[in-house]
Amino acid sequence: MLEDLLPLQVHLDAILLTSAGLWSLALYLGLPSVSNWLMDLFVRGFDFVERSCSRSQERFEETRPERDLQNALYASIFSIIPFLSAGFLIHMILFQILDPAWMIGISIIACLGSGAYELKRHDRPSD
C-alpha cells in the first residue's frame, strides 16, 4: 500500500549514503563562499521571522545575543541541506556512468582535494 503512494522509490544502501555523504563534504569544503552565503541567507531569514513575530521591541533587543547565537547554530545546520542534495544528485549521475567501486573512490579523491584546498586557503596570508 505504501508503494502505491510513493511513486519514486530510492533504495538506501551503504554505497548511496557513503558516496552522497562524501560528495556533500567535498562540495562543502570546496565551496566556502557558497556555504558562507547560505549561512548568511539563513541568518537573515531567521532574524526577519523573529523580528516580525516579536510583539515588543524592548524584549526583542534584550534577547538579541541569545537569539543571534541560536540563529547562527540553526543556519549552520540548515546550510548543510543544499550540499546534501547536491551530493545525492552527483551520486545519482555517477551511478548511471560508473561502477559503484569507482563512485566511492572518486568521491574520496574529491574529499581529499577539497580538504587540501581548504588547508591551503587558511595558510594564505590575509591582505
Sequence and secondary structure as in RCSB ss.txt:
>XXXX:A:sequence
MLEDLLPLQVHLDAILLTSAGLWSLALYLGLPSVSNWLMDLFVRGFDFVERSCSRSQERFEETRPERDLQNALYA
SIFSIIPFLSAGFLIHMILFQILDPAWMIGISIIACLGSGAYELKRHDRPSD
>XXXX:A:secstr
 HHHH SS     HHHHHHHHHHHHHHHHH HHHHHHHHHHHHHHHHHHHHHH S HHHHHHTHHHHHHHHHHHH
HHHTHHHHHHHHHHHHHHHHHHS HHHHHHHHHHHHHHHHHHHHHHHHS   
